[in-house]
Amino acid sequence: MFTKFFHELKSAGLPVSLREYLTLMEAMDADLAGRKVEDFYYLSRSTLVKDERNLDKFDRVFGHVFKGIETVEDAAAAEIPEAWLKLLTEKYFTEEEKKQIDALGSWDKLMETLQQRLKEQEKRHQGGSKWIGTGGTSPFGSGGYNPEGIRIGNQGKRQGRAVKVWEKREYKNLDDNVELGTRNIKVALRRLRRFARKGAHDEFDLDSTIDATARSGYLDIQMRPERRNAIKVLLFFDAGGSMDPFVRTCEELFSAARTEFKHMEYFYFHNCIYDYVWKDNRRRWTEKIPTWEIMHKYPHDYKIIFVGDASMSPYEITVPGGSVEYFNEEPGAIWLKRLTDIYESVVWLNPIQKNSWDYVPSTQLIRELVSDRMYPLTLGGIASAMTELKR
């Protein structure tokens, strides 16, 4: 069973190694997880999964290999270690109760008995120790207290003692194709890193201090600049209109970016970049920042990240006066081209699902203007965008 589990993980694309598998086996030999399936789930997950983006894949494989018995049809195909059932029996039952349960015989006999009782029973049964029902000590039913139990029905109150509660996927949202929170966005943004030591010498340098002291014969303290991410980023957010449903996602991205990038400036625009942007949405009409000023102020080594759904009238991109808010003398396409000519590293993050991009003309136009460097605003999309910016 465990060998099958390992091969299924490999087939699903999880980077598990033989060394990690052997470590898991050593942990099982040392009885670190006992024989509770929940403990084995956490032990195997911590041993075999190195990247939290793979947790959902792991849960899928775990649920497939150790498939829970939810129906009678599942019972015949179940692969449950008989030793686990016996040990659970020893843990929770008195000697008299163990004898009653042991009287059923082997695991195959347990399955045979279940099928026979399904044929014999004609109505719902509550409590008791034989019929398929709820709240009893029978091995078949729901909400009861038999460690060799097979849960049948009931999505509500349970004792949590059925052998297959491991099927619950606790990390469903950690797939790299879904939108996640600030912490996970930080993990994706960390792909865009280039560390350097610049600035004031305000960090204690232990190695240099030891070397200088040994050479001089007295304590010679050495300092150095702090090691920081030297990447510089300009972040442009599309604000208002069709972007309103994605405010929460943009806030998470913004919060993560401010933490990860020491050299970062942000600006807002609406639908498409024109001759000005702004930093405060409440003062967007009174505190405008000319786009020319940005291009002259920030060097070409800055990385540009646009965040927007690219959903608008094509005229807003292609013709003068196309903006829905004022008469722009030059079309947005010209301003985007100027930015991409100056800044070589440019990406566009789109919160709309990628499979719908081809059906929106404005999205196709924006993709062409940024040389097809548009990525979905998901963990996988952000990671791919950061890889693009590192080129």
Secondary structure, 3 states (H helix, E strand, C coil): CHHHHHHHHHHCCCCCCHHHHHHHHHHHHCCCCCCCHHHHHHHHHHHHCCCHHHHHHHHHHHHHHCCCCCCHHHHHHCCCCHHHHHHHHHHHCCHHHHHHHHCCCCHHHHHHHHHHHHHHCCCCEECCCCCCEECCCCCEEECCCCCCCEECCCCCCCCCCCCCHHHCCCCHHHCCCCCCCHHHHHHHHCCCCCEEECCCCCEECHHHHHHHHHHHCCCCCCEECCEEECCEEEEEEECCHHHHHHHHHHHHHHHHHHHHCCEEEEEEECCCCCCEEECCHHHCCCCCEEHHHHHHHCCCCCEEEEECCCCCCCHHHHCCCCCCCCCCCCCHHHHHHHHHHHCCCEEEEECCCHHHHHHCHHHHHHHHHCCCCEEECCHHHHHHHHHHHCC
